[in-house]
Amino acid sequence: MKCLLLGACVILSSLCGIASAGEVVKVFILAGQSNMEGAGKIKAEPKANQGIGSLEWLVTNADTAPKYKHLVDAKGNWIVRDDVQIWYLGRKGRLAPGFGAREDTIGPELGFGHVVGDAFSEPVLLIKLAWGGKSLAKDFRPPSSGGEIGPYYKELLNLTREVMNDATTLFPQFADHKLELAGLGWHQGWNDRVNQEYNDHYEQNLANFIRDIRKDLGVPNLPFVIAETGMSGHEEKHPRALSLMKAQANVAKHDEFRDNVAFVGTRDFYRPKESSPSGQAYHWNSNAETYYLIGDGMGKAMLLLLKL
């Protein structure tokens, strides 16, 4: 892992002040663990519950197609957005299905990108920074929580800086554009949910994470959206799971975060395994609609914070 970034003033200049006075690119970070990576199936595979709950199924099934028809063109090909670019741990390009944990899956980036892409006349860049099996208490541990700073906290900062500093090489169409860091979306929690000690400190750690990431990125009051870790829907009964979801919701209620942090409930987006490509509950049963709706909800919450 690279060392922690330089001071906030240096980072602020590198993220928000270097580019020439051209068009603005709205930049959003999407961070978290495996459910931000995304396990929503794209292809309707017969062996995966006859394709039910896949993205292909959503755009062809009579009941769901009207809601998701914007994802395909008149010939049924996936829409590829020219106005929304994505960088995900070295994978990059125009936003389309295929930027999940693997190229045959989606995560929240698809729904999020469509929402913010539709809202802005300026181009959008999504920087997706997600790694499976990572806790907030240890892996993403923020400086203000004390102890050893999490290696993935450092990596999130380093990669954000690297991508934004090198954006015109990675995305030549952004030459002469100014990059503006506009918000951060967070979908993480499983590895803290299964550990009682981590769970007990989640609210404090997440509040510290928000304060610290804003300071270290040099963007005070950076809009921050928290997506609930609600993988079992409204039937969830486990005390640790309920406690962690309550902690996530509570952070957005802190007085200091009023109007600059939002919480998105996700339990309504749960689809049972009978309506999904798999029964892998901790990955939302691989249901593409679930992942799309999480991103859609995060995007809409972000626009509210941005007063759009």
N, C-alpha and C positions, 0 to 999 in steps of 0.2 A: 504494500500500500504506500501511496505517496504521503509525504508529510502534510500536516494541516496547512491550509492556505494562509497567506499573508493577512495582514490586518484588514479590517472592514473598509477602511478608506481606499486601500489599493483595490480591493475587490469591487467596490462600488464603481470606481473609475473604469475598471476592465469590463464590467457587466453593462454599464449604463451610459458611459460617456465618451467612448473612443470613436465610435462610428461617425462618418460624415453626415451632413444634414440632409440625408435622403429620406425615403419612406421608412416608417417604423415597422419593425417586425415584433409582434407580440409573442413573448416567450413564456411557456408554462412548463414547470417541472412536474412530472408525475412519478411519485416515489413510493416505495413500500417493499413488500416481500412477494411471495408467489402469486397471490391474488391480484397484485398489480401487474405482475408478469402476464398472467392471463392464461386460462385453460379452456376457454370457450371454443368448442369445435366449430370449424368452418364447414367442412364437407359433411354431407348427409350419408354416412356410411351405414349400410345394412347391419353390420355387426354391432354397431353402436345404437341399439334400440331403434333400428330402422331409420336412423337419422333424425328422430324427433328431438327438437331442442337445439339442433345445429343452426348455423347461420343460413346455410342453403335452405333448410326447412322453413326458417322464418320468412324468407322472401318468396317462397312458393306455396306455402300452406294458406288455404283460403282465409282462415281466421286471422292470421298474423301478417300476411303480405301487404295489406293496405297501410299498416303502420310502419313497415320497413321497406317500402318500395323505393325510398330515396337512396337506398344502398346499391341499387342496380340501375343500369341504363335500359333502354328500350329492347335491347337484345338479350338482357339478362346477365350482362357482364358486370362485375363489381365496379362501382364508381371509384375512380382514383382522383383525389382532390389535388388540384394544382396550387391551391391557396393554403394548404396545411401540410407542412413538412414534419417529419419525425426522425429523431435520432435515438436509437435504443441500443446502448452498449455496442456500438460499432455498426449495427444495421441502420440503414438510413434510406430515406426516399419520401415520395409523396404518400400521404395517408390513404390506406386502403386496408382491407382485411389481410392479416398475416403478420402483424406486429405483436403477437402474443408471445408466450414463453417459447413457442416454436412457430415456424412459418405456416403451420396448419391450424393455428389458434388465434383468438383475439383476447385482449384484456380490456380494461376500461378506456384505453386510449381511443378506440374507434368512436364510441358514443361521445366522449368528451371532445374529441377533435371536430366532430360534425357540429356540435352545439356552438363551440367558440368560433369555428370557421364561418358558420353562418352569421354570427353576431358582429364580426369585425370586417371592415372594408380593407384593413391592413392584412398582410400575410401573417400566418401563425407558424411558430416552431414549437413542437413538443419535444422536450428532453425527458426521456423515460429512463429512470434509474431504479431498477428493481431486481432483487436477488431473492431466491427462494430460501426459506428456513432461517430468517433473520429476525432477531428480537430488538425491541426498542431499548430494553434494559441493558443489553450488552452490545449488540452489533451496531445499532444506531445511537448508542448512548451519547447524549449531548454533554458538552463541557460543564454546564451548570448543575448537572446531577452528581458531580464529583466522581472520583475514581478515574479509571482509564477511559479516555474518550473512545467511543466505538469506531472501529476501522471503517465501517460503512457510512458513518457520519462524515468522516474525513473524505471518503471516496465520493460521496454525493457532492460535497463542495468542490473537490478537485475536478471531477468530470464536468460539472456545470460550468466551471471557469474555462476548462479546456475547449468545450464545445462552443461556447459563446465567443471565445477569443479566436477560434478557427472557423467560425460559421461561414465566412465568405469562401473559404476553401472547400468546406464540406458541402455547401449549398451556394454555388456561384451566382445564382439568381438573387442572392442577398447582397451582392456587391453594392456599395454606396448606400446601404440601408443602416439604420440605427436599430440596435437590439435593445428591447425594453423588457426586463423581467417583470411579468405581469401577475404571476400567481403560482401557487404550489398545491398540488393535490396529493393526499396521503391515504393509502389503503394498505393497512398492515395491522397485525395484532395476534395472529395465531400462536406464534412462539412465546408471547407474553400471556396469552390466554391459558396455556397448558402448564404454566409455572406459577405457583401461588405467590412466591416472593415478587416475581416480575409483575404479576397482576396487581398486587397491593400498591405498587409504586407507579402504575401506568399513567394515572392522571397527572401526577407531578412530573414524570419524565416527558410526557407529551407536551405539557405546558413549557417546560424547559427547552424542549426541542424547537418549538415554534419561536421562542424568544432568541435562542442561540442561532438558529439558521437564518433568521432575519438579520441579526447582527453580523454574522460571518459572510453573508451574501451582500451586505451593505444596503439592504432595502427595508427600512423601517416600515412596519405595518403591512408587509407583503401579504396580500390576500391568501388565506390558507383554508383549504377544504378538507375535512376529515370524513372519509367514508366508513361507516360502521362495519365491524366484523360480525356480520349476521348470518353466517353460512347455513344455519339450520332453520332460518325463518322464525315465525312466531311460535313454533313448537319448542324452541330451545328452553331447556330447564336447568342446565348445569350451572351451579352457582358461580364458577369462575368466568364462564362465558357471559353470563348476565352482568357480573361485576365489571368486566372489561368494557362491555358495550356502554354501560352506565358511565364509566370513566371517560370514554371517548365523547359522549354527549355532554358531560359536565365541563370539559375543557372549553367548549364553545360558549359556555355560559359565564365564564370568568369576566368580570367587569372590564379588564384590560383588553379582552378580545372581542368586545361588543362591536359589531359591524365590520370586523376584519377577519374573523374566523367563523366558518360555518360547519355544521354537522349535517351529514346526509344519512338518514336512516335507510338501511338496505334490506331489512327483513321482508318487505313486500316484494322484493325482486327474487326471492328464493323460489325455485321450481323443484318439485320432488323428483326422485330418480325415475319415476314412471313417465315423466314428461321431459326427460333429459337423456343425453348420450351416455351417461355413466351414473354410478352410485357413489362417486368419490365426493363425499359430503364436504370435506375441507377445501375442495376446489369447486364449490358451488355445483357439483354434479356435472361439470364440464358444459354447463348450459350457456349457449352464446347469448341468449336473450338476457340472462342475468348479468353477464359482464357488460353488455351494451347498456343496459339500464343503469348500472352503477356509474359508468362513465357519463351517461346522459344526465343523471342526477347531479354528479359532481360538476359538470359543465354549467348546468343551470344555476347551481348554488354559487359558482364562481362569478357568473354574470351579475347576480344580485349583489355580491360584495363589491363588484366593479361599477355597480349602479347603472347597468345596461339593461 
